[in-house]
């Protein structure tokens, strides 16, 4: 017997589009959250970039014409995370899309944002066999109503076919939001010890850690420390955008 679930999903989607039409967050054009014209203009991060945090690099120094491998912040950073990659700068349409997604309950945009991440991931060369979202503390989850990183991870799992584990990493301490800190040192201090690995599901796994935006990489690094303490083989971070 032929399943009717795919047809029902299509009908459900069409009905929702009629009731709540989609508009581009960039130009207001009806039909999709980021239209083709705006997508072409998205602020992509191009090489060369820091091999640790993914921040764009401006070039070499001294007599060398080759760009450095690491940005000044990462040159002497003994990090737990193996690397962080982001396809876009956190500005323009991407900033607007994340703001609507994260603070104005536009959960439906998760699929398109995850597709952009998936397109980037297909050529990024990041080793992984499981996707893990950055968790929210239960208190903040109750305040917001959803974890935007989990929504992105779930959609990315559908796109890539890799499993998503949202139970192997927890945020055990309610801390000051990173946006309220004022320096890289403060950001790193603010997240020390706030995450913990749970169980053995991620033992010896190559983890792809997913979040919406990174600034200093402090949160992703704190997650990586907890995951590796729990036995993860490697941890790479992937975010939609990077604040420059």
C-alpha positions in Angstrom: 0.0 0.0 0.0 1.3 3.4 -0.9 1.9 5.7 2.0 -0.1 8.9 2.1 2.2 10.7 4.5 4.3 12.5 1.9 1.1 13.8 0.2 -0.2 14.9 3.6 3.0 16.8 4.4 2.8 18.6 1.0 -0.8 19.5 1.6 0.0 20.7 5.1 2.8 22.8 3.9 0.6 24.4 1.2 -2.1 25.1 3.7 0.4 26.8 6.0 1.8 28.9 3.2 -1.7 30.1 2.4 -2.4 31.0 6.0 1.0 32.4 6.7 2.7 33.5 3.5 6.5 33.6 3.5 8.4 36.8 2.8 12.1 37.3 2.2 13.7 38.8 5.3 15.9 40.8 3.1 13.8 42.4 0.5 10.2 41.5 1.5 9.5 39.4 -1.7 6.8 36.8 -1.2 7.6 33.1 -1.5 10.6 32.2 0.5 12.5 33.5 3.6 15.7 34.3 1.7 14.9 34.9 -2.0 17.4 33.8 -4.7 18.5 37.4 -5.3 19.3 38.0 -1.6 20.9 34.6 -1.3 23.4 35.4 -4.0 24.4 38.5 -2.1 24.9 36.8 1.3 28.2 37.8 3.0 30.2 34.6 2.5 33.5 33.9 4.3 36.1 33.2 1.7 39.7 31.8 2.1 42.0 32.5 3.6 40.6 32.1 7.1 41.9 30.9 10.5 42.2 27.2 10.5 41.1 27.1 14.1 38.1 29.5 14.5 37.3 30.2 10.8 37.7 34.0 11.0 38.8 35.6 7.7 42.5 36.5 7.5 43.8 39.6 5.8 47.2 38.3 4.7 50.7 37.6 5.8 53.3 39.6 7.6 57.0 40.4 7.3 58.6 39.1 4.1 56.2 36.2 3.6 53.5 36.6 1.0 51.6 33.6 2.3 48.7 34.3 4.8 49.1 33.0 8.4 47.3 29.8 9.4 45.8 31.2 12.6 44.4 34.6 13.6 46.1 36.4 16.5 43.5 35.2 19.0 44.0 31.5 18.1 47.8 31.5 17.6 48.4 30.6 21.3 45.0 29.3 22.1 45.1 25.8 23.5 41.6 24.9 22.5 39.6 21.7 22.9 37.7 22.1 19.7 39.4 20.8 16.6 38.1 23.7 14.4 35.1 26.0 13.7 33.7 26.7 10.3 31.0 29.2 9.3 29.8 29.9 5.7 28.7 33.5 6.4 29.6 36.7 8.2 27.0 37.7 10.7 25.7 40.8 9.0 23.0 41.9 6.5 20.3 39.4 5.6 21.9 36.6 7.6 21.8 38.7 10.7 18.2 39.6 10.0 17.3 35.9 9.4 19.0 34.7 12.6 17.2 37.5 14.6 13.8 36.5 13.3 14.6 32.8 13.9 16.0 33.2 17.3 14.0 36.0 18.9 10.8 36.3 16.9 9.7 32.7 16.7 10.3 32.2 13.0 11.0 28.5 13.4 10.0 27.8 9.8 13.2 29.4 8.5 15.3 26.6 10.1 15.0 24.4 7.0 16.4 27.0 4.6 19.2 28.1 7.0 20.1 24.4 7.5 20.2 23.9 3.8 22.7 26.8 3.5 24.8 25.1 6.2 24.5 21.7 4.4 25.6 23.2 1.1 28.7 24.5 2.8 29.3 21.3 4.7 29.3 19.3 1.5 32.7 20.8 0.5 34.1 21.8 3.8 35.9 18.5 4.5 34.9 18.3 8.1 35.1 14.7 9.6 32.0 13.7 11.5 29.6 10.8 12.1 27.1 12.4 14.5 25.5 15.9 14.8 25.1 17.4 18.3 23.3 20.8 18.9 24.6 23.2 21.5 22.1 22.8 24.3 20.2 25.5 26.2 19.8 25.5 29.9 16.3 24.3 30.9 15.5 27.7 32.3 16.4 29.5 29.0 14.6 26.8 27.0 11.4 27.5 29.0 11.8 31.3 28.3 12.4 30.9 24.6 10.2 27.9 24.0 12.6 26.1 21.6 16.3 25.6 21.0 17.3 27.1 17.7 20.5 25.0 17.5 18.4 21.8 17.9 16.1 22.9 15.1 19.1 23.6 12.8 20.7 20.3 13.8 17.5 18.3 13.1 17.1 19.8 9.7 20.8 19.3 8.9 20.4 15.7 9.9 17.6 15.3 7.4 19.8 16.9 4.7 22.9 14.9 5.3 21.5 11.6 6.5 23.7 11.6 9.7 22.1 11.0 13.1 21.4 13.8 15.6 22.1 13.3 19.3 20.5 15.9 21.5 20.9 14.0 24.8 24.7 13.4 25.0 25.5 17.0 25.9 23.7 19.2 28.5 24.1 22.7 29.9 24.2 22.2 33.6 24.8 25.8 34.8 22.7 28.8 34.0 25.2 31.5 33.0 25.2 35.1 31.8 24.4 35.2 28.0 27.6 35.5 26.0 26.2 38.7 24.3 26.5 40.5 27.6 30.2 39.8 28.0 32.7 42.4 26.6 35.9 40.5 25.7 37.2 37.2 24.5 38.7 36.5 28.0 35.3 37.2 29.6 33.5 34.9 27.1 35.9 32.0 27.8 35.6 32.5 31.5 31.8 32.7 31.4 31.4 29.2 29.9 34.0 27.2 31.8 32.5 24.0 33.2 28.9 24.9 32.3 28.5 21.8 29.9 28.7 18.1 30.6 28.7 15.0 28.5 26.0 12.4 29.4 26.1 8.7 28.9 28.3 6.8 26.4 26.5 7.4 23.1 29.2 9.7 21.9 32.1 7.6 23.0 34.7 7.5 20.2 32.4 9.5 17.9 33.5 12.3 15.6 31.1 15.1 16.6 29.8 17.9 14.5 28.7 20.6 17.0 26.0 22.9 15.6 25.0 26.4 16.6 23.6 29.4 14.9 26.3 32.0 15.4 29.8 32.1 16.9 31.8 35.1 18.0 34.9 34.0 19.9 34.3 30.3 19.8 34.2 30.1 23.6 30.8 28.3 23.8 31.7 25.8 21.2 35.1 25.2 22.9 33.5 24.6 26.2 31.1 22.1 24.6 34.1 20.4 23.0 35.8 20.1 26.3 32.8 18.4 27.9 32.3 16.1 24.9 36.0 15.0 24.8 35.9 14.4 28.6 32.9 12.1 27.8 35.0 10.3 25.2 34.3 11.9 21.9 37.1 11.3 19.4 37.0 14.7 17.8 34.7 17.8 17.8 34.3 20.3 15.0 32.0 23.3 15.2 29.7 24.4 12.4 27.7 27.6 12.7 25.6 29.4 10.2 27.5 32.7 10.7 30.5 34.2 12.4 30.5 37.6 14.0 33.6 39.4 12.7 
